[in-house]
Amino acid sequence: MAVDIYGGTVSPSTALSTNGQTGTTYTLVLTDANNTMVELSNTSGIALTVPLNSSVAFPVGSQVHIMQTNSGQVTVAGASGVTVNGTPGLKLRTQWSVASLVKRGTDSWVLFGDVTN
């Protein structure tokens, strides 16, 4: 199958980089979007916060990949005014669980992957 491309360039995809976090809290930053895996590692629970668009303006459609690399369970929550939807819940299930956040609107996100209540 042939693909014609007009008026642009094609670049190879970049490798996934990592952002290792070892604290019990972390708020997403713009560089966490798309080709980054946020690796969260602690033996205590970890609160991951999705910031307001007015604080960190992720473009709609941005993806943030997260991984729990230790026994401290990761809980995802939106800052006040941010809605994060996910089913069955907003916690990563166990060590080595991986999930993704996708921005759907100004302050609206969805979490999917290996999640639990």
Secondary structure, DSSP 4 states (H G I P E B T S, - for coil): ------SS---PPPPPEEEEE-SSEEE--GGGSSSEEEEE--SS-EEEEEPPTTTS-PPTT-EEEEEE-SSSPEEEEEPTT-EEEESS-SEE-STT-EEEEEEEETTEEEEEESEE-
